[in-house]
Each structure stands twice: as C-alpha cells, then as structure tokens.
Amino acid sequence: MLENERIVRQFIRILKEESKKSESSIFPEGAWQKLDDLKGSLAGTNDDIEAIESEIVSWCKKNQYKTVLEALISFRRDPIEDGEEFPEPDNTDSSIKTVSLRSAIEDAQERRQKKKE
C-alpha cells in the first residue's frame, strides 16, 4: 500500500473511531464543523490519492490540528486488514476515492452530532 493511501485510510479510521467518543482526544471540538471545508476542497482532487492525502494534511496544518497529524503518523493499523469496510464508489475499484472520504466525513459528523444531543 502506498504511503498516501495509508494516511487517507488512517484518517478515515480515526474519523470513525473519534466520532463515536463523547470527547475526542484527537479532534478538537471545532474540527467537526471544519470538516465541511475539507469536503469542499476534495472536489478538485479528481480521485488522485496523492491529492486527497495532500488536502487532508493541508487541512490539518491550516487549522493547526497537530493531534490529528500526529495520529496520522503514529496510527499504524490498516483498517482493511482489520476487516473493516469503507464505502466503495464501485465494485471494480478497491482504491479510495473522493466519494469514500466524503461519505466517511459525513458519517462521522452525523455520529458526532448524535453524541452531542
């Protein structure tokens, strides 16, 4: 697996795990709303994994989310190897696409909102 893809998969896994917690030690509270900015910036990536990874890292740096960046670097498990499934854009391509990340962001935001209610 390419390093860029590993980082994107880790970001999706962290989103999923942290959105289930009442208080995240990785995502600051304001980050959940700012994920909309990341979703918007993904439009120009054309499903290029390097561009997707670059947008994630840029979003973290722009918003000074050091804990998220640190988690991406240190989080070594591959979610696919752990048997977890992520939304796939179609059945013929198992690579991560923009729609997969957008879907993961929306799911995490929805779970997080439910936790706050």
Stockholm file with secondary structure:
# STOCKHOLM 1.0

chainA/1-117         MLENERIVRQFIRILKEESKKSESSIFPEGAWQKLDDLKGSLAGTNDDIEAIESEIVSWCKKNQYKTVLEALISFRRDPIEDGEEFPEPDNTDSSIKTVSLRSAIEDAQERRQKKKE
#=GR chainA/1-117 SS CCHHHHHHHHHHHHHHHHHTSSSCSSSCTTHHHHHHHHHHHGGGGTTCHHHHHHHHHHHHHHTTCHHHHHHHHHCCCCTTTTTCCCCCSCSSCCSCCHHHHHHHHHHHHHHHHHHHC
#=GC SS_cons         CCHHHHHHHHHHHHHHHHHTSSSCSSSCTTHHHHHHHHHHHGGGGTTCHHHHHHHHHHHHHHTTCHHHHHHHHHCCCCTTTTTCCCCCSCSSCCSCCHHHHHHHHHHHHHHHHHHHC
//
